[in-house]
Amino acid sequence: MIAVRTGSKNDPSDATGLAHYLEHMLFKGTSKIASLDWDKEKALLKQISDLYEKNRGDVTEAERKKNLEEIDRVSNEAAQYVATNEYDKMVSSLGAKGTNAYTWVDQTVYINDIPSNGLAKWLELEGERFSELVLRLFHTELEAVYEEFNIGQNNAFRKVNKAMMEGLFPTHPYGTQTTIGTGDHLKRPSMEKIHAYFDKYYVPNNMAIVLAGDFDPDEAVDLIKQHFGSYQRQAVAQKQFGAMAPITRVVKKEIFSKEPPTVTMAWRLPGAGSEAAQKARLMDLVLANGQAGLIDLNLVQAQRTGQQTYSYLNTMNDYSSFVMVGQPKTGQTLEEVQKLLLAQLARIKKGQFQDWLLEAIINDAEYGEIKVLEYNRARANKMLSAFLYLQDWKDVVNYYYVLRQYTNEDIIRFANETINDYNYVVIYKREGKPGDIYTVEKPQITPVQVNRDAISDFKKKWDGL
């Protein structure tokens, strides 16, 4: 994995969706990767960038459409200087699997699963890939982002999550902007702002190379120095956001979609690594662990609610949230499910759970992690989390030791002091036709003439030709 400690939280407020769109563009190459004539392409990309900036200004709809038509024309002209999908071809030639990336509020992560004997070539490729940003084929990639946005408008999980985050974090980017961005911002992207974001956050002291597998670590460090050693450090001033006012009354939201109804409740907590987050995880496992939790036994297995009734802890850098989700049975209202969930919380507050349960769930969770750490992906994810959430590695290693220091009384006290019946957000997801669908209309995008057999000078050298 190659991780960057930045995500949609750092999107400019007037250009949301930027971090996610940038993630897409990091697969398009550089002035070397996929480039057939950089000088000519560079001049055309500057024209395209200037046209997008025009469209962000005070223009009429007719002028905006004319600019988009010109962007489409110039984009096709620029495409003749591109070796299409060259990054994908190169990484695939190594035998890579699972090549992907994702963006969330605090992070952007690029993933590859490569054979051990491909490490040196992979680092050479990635060292060039992250050394600069080239926004080629920008116009055509918009189509994929628009489609992702439009599909999300009808996705119940995304709609619930958006409403929940807005309720929990009304004055913080976690709640005021989404990772996919707004439709208006996606229609008026800024290549200049994307470049500025890349230059600010994609720097070595804000990035990590996370490796797990069969390799010589000393050799890997030497290779990383060789291919990434010229990267220049620079100060990364993380944005600071003022403290939010406490939630003092139940915040109720209602949304509709075609999927079955659910009720979701969420409480705002301090961020990842905090004592509150640790206690919340234990409380969460006492409530729902798939077998012997209060929700498992008293609601799901007792068939008092639908099967998809559970709780979870969502951790982020600045804040976390404890979440309970309930699915009604046929004929049952969301409000009735809400009361049943709150009743299980009340049992926690009264200490109405088995004395042995806390120790048992910690043992089970640790055993589960030991088993999953047999896999490279799980070990990489553990290191990734330490980097993203600014956690000392010894604290990560000692996590279950720390959890064992908490007693039943600690969890009871935490629930009574923090998880109250008035300081949460509740989302009623009802079955019905949504009334808030915003569809981004795709601009005219002429399919580009791809150069399937063209090869850049960089790839020829990389291939040893």
GIGIVEN-V390092 format. One record per residue. N is the residue number from 1. RES is the residue in three letters. D_CENTER is the distance of its C-alpha to the mean C-alpha in Angstrom with 2 decimals. Layout:
N RES D_CENTER
N RES D_CENTER
This chain:
1 MET 14.13
2 ILE 13.97
3 ALA 11.44
4 VAL 11.41
5 ARG 11.18
6 THR 9.90
7 GLY 7.27
8 SER 8.17
9 LYS 10.35
10 ASN 12.60
11 ASP 13.03
12 PRO 16.76
13 SER 17.75
14 ASP 19.75
15 ALA 17.20
16 THR 13.93
17 GLY 11.53
18 LEU 12.76
19 ALA 9.90
20 HIS 8.52
21 TYR 12.21
22 LEU 12.94
23 GLU 10.68
24 HIS 12.96
25 MET 15.97
26 LEU 15.72
27 PHE 17.18
28 LYS 20.21
29 GLY 22.20
30 THR 24.10
31 SER 27.68
32 LYS 28.67
33 ILE 26.32
34 ALA 27.16
35 SER 29.60
36 LEU 33.15
37 ASP 34.56
38 TRP 32.30
39 ASP 34.87
40 LYS 35.30
41 GLU 31.65
42 LYS 30.75
43 ALA 33.31
44 LEU 32.02
45 LEU 28.39
46 LYS 29.81
47 GLN 31.58
48 ILE 28.47
49 SER 26.62
50 ASP 29.68
51 LEU 29.81
52 TYR 26.26
53 GLU 27.26
54 LYS 30.34
55 ASN 28.38
56 ARG 26.55
57 GLY 30.02
58 ASP 32.70
59 VAL 33.45
60 THR 34.86
61 GLU 33.21
62 ALA 35.88
63 GLU 35.10
64 ARG 31.36
65 LYS 32.20
66 LYS 34.63
67 ASN 32.11
68 LEU 29.65
69 GLU 32.55
70 GLU 33.30
71 ILE 29.70
72 ASP 29.98
73 ARG 33.32
74 VAL 32.35
75 SER 29.15
76 ASN 31.43
77 GLU 33.78
78 ALA 31.14
79 ALA 29.91
80 GLN 33.29
81 TYR 32.45
82 VAL 29.32
83 ALA 29.34
84 THR 26.96
85 ASN 24.00
86 GLU 25.47
87 TYR 22.40
88 ASP 21.76
89 LYS 25.48
90 MET 25.66
91 VAL 22.91
92 SER 24.24
93 SER 27.69
94 LEU 26.66
95 GLY 26.00
96 ALA 22.21
97 LYS 20.31
98 GLY 16.73
99 THR 15.92
100 ASN 12.36
101 ALA 9.15
102 TYR 5.45
103 THR 3.64
104 TRP 2.14
105 VAL 5.77
106 ASP 7.33
107 GLN 6.28
108 THR 6.68
109 VAL 8.21
110 TYR 11.14
111 ILE 12.94
112 ASN 16.63
113 ASP 19.19
114 ILE 22.50
115 PRO 26.09
116 SER 27.43
117 ASN 30.02
118 GLY 27.46
119 LEU 25.90
120 ALA 28.14
121 LYS 27.61
122 TRP 23.81
123 LEU 23.84
124 GLU 26.26
125 LEU 24.06
126 GLU 20.86
127 GLY 23.05
128 GLU 24.11
129 ARG 20.83
130 PHE 19.09
131 SER 22.41
132 GLU 22.21
133 LEU 20.49
134 VAL 22.43
135 LEU 21.35
136 ARG 23.52
137 LEU 23.36
138 PHE 21.20
139 HIS 23.11
140 THR 22.75
141 GLU 18.98
142 LEU 18.85
143 GLU 20.18
144 ALA 17.17
145 VAL 14.80
146 TYR 17.46
147 GLU 17.69
148 GLU 14.03
149 PHE 14.54
150 ASN 17.89
151 ILE 16.99
152 GLY 14.40
153 GLN 17.39
154 ASN 19.08
155 ASN 16.38
156 ALA 17.44
157 PHE 14.30
158 ARG 12.37
159 LYS 15.59
160 VAL 16.06
161 ASN 12.67
162 LYS 13.29
163 ALA 16.81
164 MET 16.03
165 MET 13.81
166 GLU 16.56
167 GLY 19.17
168 LEU 17.85
169 PHE 16.90
170 PRO 19.37
171 THR 19.82
172 HIS 16.49
173 PRO 13.63
174 TYR 11.46
175 GLY 14.06
176 THR 15.67
177 GLN 13.02
178 THR 10.17
179 THR 7.29
180 ILE 9.72
181 GLY 12.57
182 THR 16.09
183 GLY 18.55
184 ASP 20.97
185 HIS 18.75
186 LEU 17.71
187 LYS 21.46
188 ARG 22.32
189 PRO 20.00
190 SER 21.23
191 MET 21.40
192 GLU 22.93
193 LYS 20.07
194 ILE 17.60
195 HIS 20.13
196 ALA 20.50
197 TYR 16.82
198 PHE 16.93
199 ASP 20.22
200 LYS 19.09
201 TYR 15.93
202 TYR 16.31
203 VAL 19.25
204 PRO 20.25
205 ASN 20.29
206 ASN 16.60
207 MET 15.62
208 ALA 16.22
209 ILE 17.58
210 VAL 17.10
211 LEU 19.86
212 ALA 21.08
213 GLY 24.08
214 ASP 27.69
215 PHE 28.35
216 ASP 30.56
217 PRO 28.55
218 ASP 31.27
219 GLU 31.31
220 ALA 27.53
221 VAL 27.74
222 ASP 30.60
223 LEU 28.73
224 ILE 25.72
225 LYS 28.26
226 GLN 29.92
227 HIS 26.99
228 PHE 24.81
229 GLY 27.68
230 SER 28.44
231 TYR 25.10
232 GLN 26.04
233 ARG 24.66
234 GLN 24.37
235 ALA 23.68
236 VAL 20.17
237 ALA 20.75
238 GLN 17.72
239 LYS 18.01
240 GLN 19.89
241 PHE 19.73
242 GLY 22.74
243 ALA 23.00
244 MET 22.62
245 ALA 25.66
246 PRO 25.77
247 ILE 25.48
248 THR 29.14
249 ARG 29.30
250 VAL 27.43
251 VAL 25.10
252 LYS 25.53
253 LYS 23.61
254 GLU 24.52
255 ILE 22.80
256 PHE 24.14
257 SER 23.11
258 LYS 25.04
259 GLU 23.36
260 PRO 25.26
261 PRO 25.17
262 THR 23.24
263 VAL 23.37
264 THR 20.49
265 MET 21.29
266 ALA 19.12
267 TRP 20.36
268 ARG 18.91
269 LEU 19.22
270 PRO 18.96
271 GLY 15.97
272 ALA 15.14
273 GLY 18.43
274 SER 20.64
275 GLU 23.66
276 ALA 22.61
277 ALA 19.35
278 GLN 21.61
279 LYS 24.14
280 ALA 21.71
281 ARG 20.55
282 LEU 24.24
283 MET 25.01
284 ASP 22.26
285 LEU 23.84
286 VAL 27.28
287 LEU 26.26
288 ALA 24.47
289 ASN 24.51
290 GLY 25.47
291 GLN 29.12
292 ALA 30.83
293 GLY 28.69
294 LEU 30.34
295 ILE 28.20
296 ASP 28.76
297 LEU 32.49
298 ASN 33.43
299 LEU 31.33
300 VAL 29.95
301 GLN 32.81
302 ALA 35.34
303 GLN 34.12
304 ARG 33.98
305 THR 30.61
306 GLY 28.65
307 GLN 27.01
308 GLN 23.41
309 THR 23.98
310 TYR 22.03
311 SER 20.16
312 TYR 17.07
313 LEU 15.64
314 ASN 12.16
315 THR 11.89
316 MET 10.37
317 ASN 12.40
318 ASP 14.60
319 TYR 14.94
320 SER 14.50
321 SER 15.69
322 PHE 18.06
323 VAL 17.96
324 MET 20.78
325 VAL 20.83
326 GLY 24.17
327 GLN 25.52
328 PRO 29.13
329 LYS 31.98
330 THR 34.15
331 GLY 36.02
332 GLN 33.96
333 THR 32.44
334 LEU 29.02
335 GLU 30.95
336 GLU 32.80
337 VAL 29.67
338 GLN 28.39
339 LYS 31.71
340 LEU 31.55
341 LEU 28.15
342 LEU 29.48
343 ALA 32.58
344 GLN 30.67
345 LEU 29.29
346 ALA 32.90
347 ARG 33.96
348 ILE 31.63
349 LYS 33.16
350 LYS 36.62
351 GLY 35.97
352 GLN 36.71
353 PHE 35.04
354 GLN 36.62
355 ASP 37.28
356 TRP 36.18
357 LEU 32.80
358 LEU 30.81
359 GLU 32.10
360 ALA 31.64
361 ILE 27.96
362 ILE 27.24
363 ASN 29.34
364 ASP 27.63
365 ALA 24.08
366 GLU 25.27
367 TYR 27.11
368 GLY 24.11
369 GLU 22.10
370 ILE 25.16
371 LYS 25.34
372 VAL 21.78
373 LEU 22.09
374 GLU 24.60
375 TYR 21.81
376 ASN 20.38
377 ARG 16.77
378 ALA 17.10
379 ARG 18.83
380 ALA 16.34
381 ASN 13.50
382 LYS 15.93
383 MET 16.61
384 LEU 13.03
385 SER 12.55
386 ALA 15.86
387 PHE 14.94
388 LEU 11.68
389 TYR 13.48
390 LEU 16.80
391 GLN 18.66
392 ASP 22.00
393 TRP 22.27
394 LYS 25.37
395 ASP 23.61
396 VAL 21.07
397 VAL 24.11
398 ASN 26.07
399 TYR 23.51
400 TYR 25.70
401 TYR 28.79
402 VAL 27.47
403 LEU 26.63
404 ARG 30.21
405 GLN 31.65
406 TYR 30.67
407 THR 33.34
408 ASN 33.59
409 GLU 34.99
410 ASP 31.94
411 ILE 29.66
412 ILE 32.28
413 ARG 32.53
414 PHE 28.79
415 ALA 28.57
416 ASN 31.62
417 GLU 30.61
418 THR 26.91
419 ILE 26.14
420 ASN 28.75
421 ASP 29.81
422 TYR 29.38
423 ASN 26.23
424 TYR 23.53
425 VAL 21.82
426 VAL 22.83
427 ILE 21.55
428 TYR 24.19
429 LYS 22.78
430 ARG 26.08
431 GLU 27.11
432 GLY 28.30
433 LYS 27.85
434 PRO 25.04
435 GLY 26.48
436 ASP 23.49
437 ILE 22.46
438 TYR 21.79
439 THR 22.05
440 VAL 21.53
441 GLU 24.67
442 LYS 24.32
443 PRO 26.67
444 GLN 29.30
445 ILE 27.76
446 THR 30.48
447 PRO 29.54
448 VAL 29.90
449 GLN 32.54
450 VAL 30.73
451 ASN 32.35
452 ARG 31.70
453 ASP 34.27
454 ALA 33.89
455 ILE 32.95
456 SER 32.10
457 ASP 34.23
458 PHE 31.30
459 LYS 30.80
460 LYS 34.59
461 LYS 34.73
462 TRP 31.72
463 ASP 33.47
464 GLY 36.70
465 LEU 38.53
